Amino acid sequence: MEIIEIKNLEDFEKYISDIEKIWENTKEKIVFSSPFFLREYVRANEDKNLLYLLMFENNNPILLAPFEIRERKAALSKWNELQFGLEGDFKNILLDDCVVNYDTSIKNLFKYIEELAIDRVVLDNILHECYLSKYILKNQKLNGNFFQQNMVPTLNLEDYENFDEYNKTFPSNTRKYKNKILREKNIEFQVIDDMSEELYEEIKNIHIEEKSFLKSQGRNERYSLYEDEKREEFIKNVQLGSRAVKNFIIRDVDTGKVIAYRNCYVNGEELVSWNTGYSPEYREYRLNNALFYFIFEELFKRGEFKKFNFGVGGYAWKFGYANSFTNIYILDYFTSDKGKRIKKMIGFKKALEELK
């Protein structure tokens, strides 16, 4: 067994054929971990402490773990933390299906991690039905540091005969606001599979405008991912001209402007909702209601996907449309003696805050 460290785009390109081979042979394909997505993440984040671990067995590539090491601080302490080095709602390692024993490969990965100069491991957004989570749950040391992180609502489209049957389960506001916008505005619903530069800029501007409006209404927690230079570079690189992206938009025909959108990624037979926004000028129409109506009507008509994934977050409005859900998990533990001291300090600080 041999592990190669990939730390920049040059390294990544050097081993791209090995990475693509693992991707082709893995059963656990997630669009966010595809070679294309990973390469663009590396391209946009070369200034970070990237650490992609590529494992070989008998000269054959069998595993890729896309990590990065970040410096963190809290309670007057600093530490080095191993995290996933990728962008997306769901994260995982890539594991070739040809390996003799999945557990042995992952065990060797964690042995390597233990030798790194880090103080803490925080691997988030891990789906429960994957080889990584199964190994963690069976491991005496790691099991107690593996926690449910969030919910992921989903809609299994095949549970319904057609859109009319599914339509009966909609929240009442969906039809109400769909009818309102159709009565009062001249709109057009569009499905766009090929992101153009012009559409990208429209979506970006709407998201930033929505954030500014919500902050003016006291929603200070709101932010726009398009205002983060590195994230914006990554998003633009993976979305322009990509067939892995599907955009659902409502356009005001009279002005020609996009007034609402939902940006999704194609993940095999599943469509993953990733980003959405609306023009504050049209806020009285609650455009997400009309948009969901049009989206699901179109999905049932096309029959391309078996599942619609609403993304991370078990919000009540998502369950107005979802009929199922899954969970994601986080692995979080301190490794070094320094890290264990910091853990105690953080716990002490939290206890003091709870007493206030």
Secondary structure, DSSP 8 states (H G I E B T S, - for coil): -EEEEE-SHHHHHHTHHHHHHHHHH-S---GGGSHHHHHHHHHHTTTSEEEEEEEEETTEEEEEEEEEEEEEEETTEEEEEEEE-S-SSSB--EE-TT-S-HHHHHHHHHHHHHTSS-SEEEEEEEESSSHHHHHHHH-HHHHTTEEEEEEEEEEEGGGSSSHHHHHTTS-HHHHHHHHHHHHHS-EEEEEESSB-HHHHHHHHHHHHHHHHHHHHTT-TT---GGGSHHHHHHHHHHHBT-TTEEEEEEEETTT--EEEEEEEEEETTEEEEEEEEE-GGGGGG-HHHHHHHHHHHHHHHH---SEEE--S---HHHHTT-SEEEEEEEEEEE-SHHHHHHHHHHHHHHHHHHH-
